[in-house]
Amino acid sequence: MKKNIIYICLIICLLLSGCGGYKGELYKDNNNNYKSSDVDDDGEIINKGNKEDISTNLEINQLEETNSYEEPFELKAYFIDVGNADCTLFLLPEGQTMLIDAGNNADGEDICTYLNKLGITKIDYLIGTHPHEDHIGGMDDIINNLEINGIYLPKIPDDKIPSTKTYEEVLTSVDNKNIFIINPFYKQLIYDMNDITIEFLSDTNEINSDNMNDYSLVVKVKYKDISFILQGDAEENIEEMLLSNNEADLINCTVLKIGHHGSSTSSSEKWLKTLSPQYAYIPCGKSNQYGHPHNEILKRLEKLNITYFRSDIDGTVVMSTNGKTINIDKNMTGNMPLGTPEWSETMIK
């Protein structure tokens, strides 16, 4: 009898550790539409930048991809090509999945197709870094078509919550499936198992801004000696806040998902020097109207000897690691971004 009680207690502890231990409330959707910081008050595009390509030719280690999520592997990060939008998938060795952002509205069905090809039917940790269409546009499709264990969105003041159709569709999908939205708190650890930790570094509960990019959730994934930081569209002021709020051992990484699609509003030299990533990924669309990535960011990355990949050139990039070394595959979903009419699941390698 005593053994049974101990066994039951162990099961309860394991279940609680995987849930993050915190649940927030559903947002109220009652404010005006927002604008990207790449658009001025008149709707005109700013920060266009120069589209000169100064990418460095790099020799990348190739590895054999598995077509089934059930096959054994180490930690994998899929930086999925959704054009000038954002979508990153993590597959964890114990079988859990984490999806950070879900591209534009047009990308949702193709992302579901891609996940299906990988054998994924459940997302354990679904994170929307902030409520811009190019980050949460396909999230309603993900919620409607897959089993969702938990969804994380930033806490935003009631008077600044967007009233866009895209955001309403996400909330409707969440409500229809009776999922609680979790507003992660500062340094919340949502995964800690087998040398892997997943932690929120941003403190959005303390922000009151008209710029939705300022609410971007910043996530760190660490596996032994290898770590990833994904910063959504967090800009220089948020980078500065993160540098002042976090210990040095938290603000460093092997791989950085560059903020705001390579816009000059993010990726300050101080930020890049402190994080000191070996690799960077820039989610940007081919010939996009904003001029992402901006040349000054590319030159800054090259100056600091950071090897970078960009979705408009390298497509979907898959990084696999055993916690000590990292292998990289490029162009893993063909030469067309998901969400475009030309893209087909037959392009998946």
C-alpha atoms as one frame of an Amber mdcrd trajectory, in Angstrom:
protein
   0.000   0.000   0.000   2.858   2.347   0.927   4.586   1.644  -2.416   1.378
   2.485  -4.293   1.091   5.836  -2.515   4.720   6.713  -3.353   4.190   5.703
  -6.990   1.053   7.896  -7.272   2.896  10.872  -5.741   5.728  10.515  -8.259
   3.257  10.530 -11.177   1.556  13.697  -9.830   4.937  15.455  -9.503   5.888
  14.603 -13.066   2.575  15.876 -14.399   2.884  19.158 -12.504   6.466  19.745
 -13.668   5.402  19.539 -17.307   2.567  22.050 -16.994   4.521  25.126 -15.998
   2.462  25.507 -12.833   0.744  28.746 -13.846  -2.414  29.625 -15.730  -3.538
  33.101 -16.672  -6.864  34.428 -17.885  -8.192  34.903 -21.388  -7.570  38.323
 -22.861 -10.281  40.871 -23.429 -10.147  42.123 -27.001 -11.101  45.759 -26.985
  -8.516  48.138 -28.424  -7.676  49.650 -31.821  -5.605  47.944 -34.473  -1.861
  48.153 -33.981   0.877  49.067 -36.420   4.287  47.502 -36.847   7.173  49.763
 -35.912   8.187  49.511 -39.586   5.105  51.576 -40.457   4.606  55.222 -39.503
   1.380  56.876 -38.322   0.276  57.444 -41.920   0.795  53.793 -42.821   3.925
  54.507 -44.851   6.745  51.959 -44.716   9.881  53.094 -42.930  13.271  51.446
 -42.369  13.247  49.979 -45.876  16.980  49.402 -45.817  19.133  48.193 -48.666
  18.588  44.699 -50.031  22.200  44.192 -51.093  23.051  40.580 -50.308  26.265
  40.328 -48.342  25.726  36.759 -47.145  28.827  34.673 -46.623  29.083  31.311
 -48.384  29.314  28.704 -45.657  30.035  25.011 -45.562  27.296  23.406 -43.497
  27.390  19.971 -41.912  24.731  17.771 -43.448  22.836  15.139 -41.505  20.233
  12.601 -42.408  16.702  13.808 -41.661  14.097  11.474 -40.208  10.574  11.581
 -41.622   8.949  10.320 -38.454   8.827  12.120 -35.135   8.815   8.725 -33.419
  12.349   7.869 -34.557  15.157   8.529 -32.041  16.997  11.865 -32.212  18.567
  14.558 -30.075  17.119  18.046 -29.622  16.042  19.606 -32.935  15.134  23.177
 -33.811  13.247  23.798 -37.067  13.416  27.429 -38.210  10.535  27.152 -40.667
  10.499  29.323 -43.784   7.258  31.291 -43.724   8.619  34.273 -45.618   8.680
  37.575 -43.754   6.997  35.977 -40.763   8.073  33.754 -37.880   7.681  30.082
 -36.943  10.056  27.832 -34.992   9.515  24.224 -33.944  11.453  22.404 -31.236
  11.399  18.627 -30.874  12.596  17.464 -27.467  14.227  14.058 -26.817  11.458
  12.902 -24.468   8.853  13.401 -27.204   7.525  16.838 -26.289   7.009  19.543
 -28.899   7.180  23.325 -28.726   6.029  25.714 -31.460   7.003  29.377 -31.186
   4.844  31.549 -33.447   2.876  30.341 -36.476   3.501  32.648 -39.431   0.897
  34.683 -41.326  -2.781  33.812 -41.813  -1.980  32.123 -45.124   0.671  29.890
 -43.523  -1.506  28.003 -41.032  -2.644  25.122 -43.236   0.838  24.566 -44.663
   2.376  24.559 -41.191  -0.159  21.894 -40.189   0.809  19.894 -43.284   4.484
  20.192 -42.413   3.883  19.094 -38.825   1.815  16.181 -40.097   4.694  15.077
 -42.349   6.896  15.036 -39.244   4.339  12.832 -37.483   3.318  15.549 -35.021
  -0.285  15.600 -33.781   0.249  17.420 -30.486   1.950  20.657 -29.431   2.889
  20.620 -25.759   4.029  24.241 -25.613   2.456  26.691 -28.073   3.959  30.177
 -27.751   2.797  33.333 -29.490   5.556  35.861 -28.861   3.257  38.847 -29.485
  -0.054  39.493 -31.301   1.169  40.624 -34.712  -0.329  38.815 -37.709   3.059
  37.630 -38.983   3.594  35.755 -35.704   0.151  34.450 -34.723  -1.608  34.442
 -38.117  -1.606  30.652 -38.500  -2.096  29.892 -34.829  -5.852  29.341 -35.101
  -5.200  26.579 -37.664  -2.676  24.983 -35.305  -5.141  25.096 -32.413  -8.033
  23.784 -34.516  -6.122  20.862 -36.030  -3.749  19.676 -33.325  -3.983  18.744
 -29.676  -2.650  21.650 -27.593  -1.350  21.065 -24.082  -0.681  24.708 -23.197
  -0.638  28.093 -24.935   1.534  31.005 -23.829   0.878  34.635 -24.791   2.271
  37.851 -23.286   0.339  39.808 -20.701  -0.827  43.082 -22.287  -2.677  45.930
 -20.520  -6.426  45.829 -21.178  -6.466  49.186 -22.953  -3.769  48.094 -25.426
  -4.969  44.633 -26.409  -5.442  44.466 -30.199  -8.871  44.090 -31.772  -7.663
  42.683 -35.082  -9.513  39.895 -36.838  -6.387  37.724 -36.646  -6.218  38.028
 -32.880  -9.946  37.441 -32.518  -9.642  34.215 -34.547  -6.905  32.950 -32.238
  -8.986  33.736 -29.152 -12.056  32.087 -30.683 -10.059  28.921 -31.403  -8.714
  28.914 -27.847 -12.217  29.393 -26.433 -13.743  26.686 -28.658 -11.230  24.119
 -27.387 -11.475  25.345 -23.796  -7.752  26.058 -23.506  -6.415  28.402 -20.833
  -4.016  31.099 -21.972  -0.908  31.228 -19.808   0.715  34.639 -19.314   4.296
  33.602 -18.481   6.055  35.417 -15.710   9.662  36.577 -15.553  12.137  33.657
 -15.517   9.342  31.096 -15.588  10.790  27.659 -16.210   8.335  25.552 -18.213
  10.592  22.569 -18.943  13.407  21.045 -16.901  14.269  17.481 -17.784  17.300
  15.480 -18.941  19.685  18.466 -19.138  17.147  20.568 -21.086  15.580  23.748
 -19.741  13.088  26.120 -21.376  12.722  29.501 -19.706  11.112  32.883 -20.368
  13.613  35.733 -20.038  11.303  38.669 -20.725   9.253  40.551 -18.154   6.191
  41.661 -20.140   4.087  42.087 -17.008   6.004  45.292 -16.277   5.605  46.833
 -19.764   3.090  49.481 -20.777   3.748  50.433 -24.390   1.892  51.295 -27.593
   4.412  49.224 -29.554   3.305  45.569 -29.628   6.897  44.496 -30.334   7.782
  45.538 -26.788   5.617  42.711 -25.431   7.545  40.022 -27.301   8.163  36.928
 -25.202  11.854  36.032 -25.170  12.531  32.311 -24.789  15.733  30.452 -23.992
  16.165  26.737 -24.716  19.298  25.165 -23.228  20.602  21.641 -23.733  23.918
  21.019 -21.966  26.458  23.279 -23.749  24.127  24.362 -26.584  21.457  27.031
 -26.197  18.961  28.970 -28.304  17.436  32.388 -27.669  14.359  33.515 -29.616
  13.295  37.118 -29.130  10.228  37.560 -31.320  10.249  41.181 -32.485  11.852
  42.585 -29.330  13.668  45.798 -30.188  16.708  47.572 -28.755  14.918  49.022
 -25.705  13.779  45.538 -24.688  17.229  44.118 -25.392  18.654  46.733 -23.020
  16.087  45.806 -20.364  16.958  42.119 -20.715  20.662  42.859 -20.380  20.082
  44.792 -17.165  17.615  42.307 -15.654  19.328  38.979 -16.329  22.501  37.387
 -15.081  25.332  36.982 -17.568  24.937  33.196 -17.739  21.309  33.575 -18.910
  21.979  36.159 -21.617  24.230  34.153 -23.890  23.531  31.502 -26.479  24.844
  29.349 -29.285  22.002  30.247 -31.671  20.042  33.491 -31.799  16.806  33.971
 -33.705  17.373  37.574 -34.751  14.743  40.053 -33.569  12.238  41.809 -35.837
  13.254  40.001 -39.038  16.652  41.686 -39.151  15.290  45.219 -38.800  17.673
  47.955 -37.662  15.360  48.500 -34.680  16.763  45.319 -33.075  20.078  43.481
 -32.675  22.167  46.212 -31.087  25.916  45.669 -31.045  25.862  45.449 -27.244
  23.147  42.795 -27.389  24.996  40.690 -29.946  28.332  41.010 -28.155  26.815
  39.981 -24.828  24.898  37.015 -26.219  27.882  36.077 -28.390  26.009  33.540
 -30.565  27.865  31.298 -32.962  24.885  31.162 -35.328  21.935  33.419 -36.094
  18.744  32.895 -38.087  16.889  35.763 -39.779  13.237  35.106 -40.758  12.722
  37.377 -43.769  10.769  37.205 -47.026  12.351  37.463 -50.447  12.173  41.079
 -51.745   9.934  42.027 -48.802   8.584  45.571 -48.670  10.422  46.450 -45.455
  13.900  45.712 -46.811  14.532  43.051 -44.157  17.192  42.219 -43.235  18.759
  45.658 -43.066  22.346  45.934 -44.217  23.634  47.413 -40.991  22.495  44.272
 -39.151  24.159  41.955 -41.672  27.388  43.950 -41.440  27.192  43.871 -37.640
  26.814  40.080 -37.677  29.770  39.731 -40.014  31.879  42.095 -37.928  31.238
  39.904 -34.879  31.935  36.687 -36.862  28.415  35.361 -36.333  27.429  32.851
 -39.001  23.903  33.727 -40.100  21.157  32.107 -42.147  18.210  33.893 -43.720
  14.961  32.319 -44.802  14.853  34.158 -48.127  18.111  32.450 -49.131  18.481
  29.346 -46.952  14.793  28.450 -46.539  13.863  26.228 -43.614  16.935  25.526
 -41.492  17.075  22.536 -39.147  19.596  22.483 -36.301  20.182  19.225 -34.451
  22.286  18.912 -31.326  23.429  16.347 -28.784  24.105  19.132 -26.329  27.776
  19.355 -27.250  27.902  19.912 -31.014  25.416  21.227 -33.542  24.646  20.080
 -37.093  22.779  22.222 -39.610  20.662  21.437 -42.671  19.423  24.146 -45.027
  16.513  24.388 -47.483  14.484  21.635 -45.830  11.092  22.661 -47.245  12.086
  23.423 -50.819  12.729  26.808 -52.394   9.308  28.336 -51.668   8.135  29.611
 -48.264   5.117  27.936 -46.721   1.893  29.803 -47.389   2.651  30.577 -51.041
   0.620  28.933 -53.837   3.788  27.433 -55.329   4.724  25.567 -52.167   3.923
  21.865 -51.993   4.496  19.230 -49.340   6.453  17.275 -51.950   9.235  19.851
 -51.469   9.864  18.623 -47.923  13.191  16.796 -47.605
